[in-house]
Structures are given as C-alpha cells and as structure tokens.
Amino acid sequence: MLHTTHKSAGTPDQVWKVLLDCEAFPSYMEGVNEVTITGEEDGRRTSSWVVELKGSEMEWDQEDVIDVERRRLEFRQTEGDLAHYEGYWQVVEDTDGVGLELNVEFDIGLPMVAEMIHPAVAKALEGYQAGIVSQSL
C-alpha cells in the first residue's frame, strides 16, 4: 500500500484539470507509454494503460469513478497484468496549501519478486504524482 501527498503551488482547479487529463500523461511521465480513454458516462470512465516498469511492459484496463465536487478520482483495475490495483487520487486543500493525495493498494501477483518489484511500483507511482503536481503550475 502507498499513501502519500505532494504539495502543489497550483490551485485546486489546476491540479484537478491535470489529473483528469490522463491521456496527456505519456507526454510528461517517464514510463507511461500509452493511456487511452475507452468510455465515459455518468461520472465513470474506463481507460487502457501501457506502462513500462524495470524494463517490462505492463498493461491493464481500469475504471474510474470521478467525483467532481470533491475533486476525487477512485480507480480500480478491471483487467490486466496486476493481481490487484485500486485506490484514489484526491485534491486536498488546507492551511498548508494545495496537495494531491494518492492512496493505492497494489499487488503484482508474483510473490517471488514482489520484494524487488513493489518498491519500484511505489516509486513510479510517486513519480507520476510529482508529474501531475508539476504540470499543474
């Protein structure tokens, strides 16, 4: 499990706008090769992802539940290479400013290499989070 918050100098609306534009992620996130939105209806979105991690390509489809009012995006893998992948992105604002919170549970499903791969997945996810924050300025 990974739970982290990155602070942003951007406004909550700027961070939210960048977060929702997942098809742009490959243009500024290293290792994100392709993101394609495959459907969108009534606060739900489906997408296909291709990501490179430690020289291996991973693919999955996910469903997002988008709560515009709360600026929260909940996601879960519906099909793909990971044994388990779900969590949420939350734009937060408090007395310290604006931040992007990420809470994710994942399992690659390979116990023999999990100790080596899970930290790499967590590092990549934090990198994606930092990329979103830097794009929101």
C-alpha positions in Angstrom: 0.0 0.0 0.0 1.1 3.5 -0.7 -0.3 6.7 0.8 1.4 10.0 0.0 0.6 13.6 -0.6 2.6 16.0 -2.8 2.1 19.8 -2.3 1.4 22.0 -5.3 1.8 25.7 -6.0 -1.1 25.4 -8.3 -4.8 25.9 -7.5 -7.1 23.0 -6.7 -8.8 23.5 -10.1 -5.4 23.4 -11.9 -4.4 20.2 -10.1 -7.8 18.6 -10.8 -7.7 19.5 -14.5 -4.2 17.9 -15.0 -5.2 14.8 -13.0 -8.3 14.3 -15.2 -6.3 14.6 -18.5 -4.7 11.1 -18.2 -4.3 10.8 -22.0 -1.6 13.5 -21.7 0.4 11.5 -19.1 2.7 9.9 -21.6 3.9 13.3 -22.7 5.5 14.1 -19.4 5.6 10.9 -17.2 8.6 8.6 -17.8 7.5 5.0 -18.2 3.8 5.8 -19.1 3.8 4.7 -22.7 0.1 4.9 -23.5 -3.2 5.9 -21.9 -6.5 5.7 -23.9 -9.9 6.6 -22.5 -12.2 3.9 -23.8 -15.5 5.2 -22.3 -17.1 7.9 -20.2 -20.6 8.2 -18.8 -22.3 9.5 -15.7 -19.2 10.1 -13.6 -17.5 6.9 -14.6 -14.6 6.5 -17.1 -12.8 3.5 -18.4 -9.3 3.5 -19.8 -6.5 1.3 -21.1 -2.9 1.7 -19.8 0.5 0.6 -21.0 3.4 1.3 -18.6 7.0 0.2 -18.6 8.5 -0.8 -15.2 12.0 -2.1 -14.8 12.2 -3.0 -18.5 8.9 -4.9 -18.6 5.7 -3.6 -20.1 2.5 -3.9 -18.0 -1.0 -3.4 -19.4 -4.3 -3.0 -17.7 -7.8 -1.6 -18.1 -9.3 0.4 -15.3 -12.5 2.0 -14.2 -12.5 5.4 -12.6 -15.3 7.0 -10.5 -14.9 10.8 -10.8 -16.4 12.9 -8.1 -16.0 16.5 -9.4 -17.5 18.1 -6.4 -14.9 16.5 -4.0 -12.2 16.5 -6.6 -11.6 12.8 -6.0 -10.9 10.1 -8.6 -11.3 6.5 -7.4 -9.7 3.8 -9.7 -9.5 0.1 -9.9 -8.1 -2.4 -12.4 -10.8 -4.3 -14.2 -8.5 -6.5 -16.3 -4.8 -6.7 -16.7 -1.3 -7.7 -15.6 -1.6 -6.8 -11.9 -3.1 -9.2 -9.4 -4.7 -6.2 -7.6 -4.7 -2.4 -8.3 -7.1 0.1 -6.8 -7.1 3.4 -4.9 -7.8 7.0 -5.2 -6.4 10.4 -6.1 -7.7 13.3 -4.0 -7.0 17.0 -4.5 -6.7 18.5 -1.0 -6.6 22.0 0.3 -5.8 23.0 3.9 -3.9 25.7 5.8 -0.7 24.4 4.3 -1.9 24.9 0.7 -2.9 22.6 -2.1 -1.9 19.0 -2.5 -2.5 15.8 -4.4 -3.1 12.8 -2.2 -2.6 9.3 -3.6 -3.7 6.2 -1.8 -3.2 2.9 -3.7 -3.2 -0.8 -2.9 -1.4 -3.0 -5.4 0.0 -6.5 -5.8 1.8 -7.7 -8.9 0.9 -11.2 -8.2 4.4 -12.7 -8.2 5.4 -13.5 -4.7 9.0 -14.5 -5.7 9.8 -11.0 -7.0 7.3 -8.8 -5.0 10.0 -7.7 -2.6 12.0 -6.3 -5.5 9.2 -5.0 -7.7 6.8 -3.5 -5.2 9.2 -0.7 -4.2 9.7 0.1 -7.9 6.0 0.3 -8.4 5.6 2.6 -5.4 8.5 4.8 -6.7 6.9 5.0 -10.1 3.5 6.0 -8.7 5.1 8.7 -6.6 6.9 9.9 -9.8 3.5 10.1 -11.6 2.1 12.1 -8.7 5.0 14.5 -8.8 4.5 14.9 -12.6 0.8 15.8 -12.1 1.7 18.4 -9.5 4.5 19.9 -11.6 2.2 20.1 -14.6 -0.5 22.0 -12.6 1.5 25.2 -12.2 
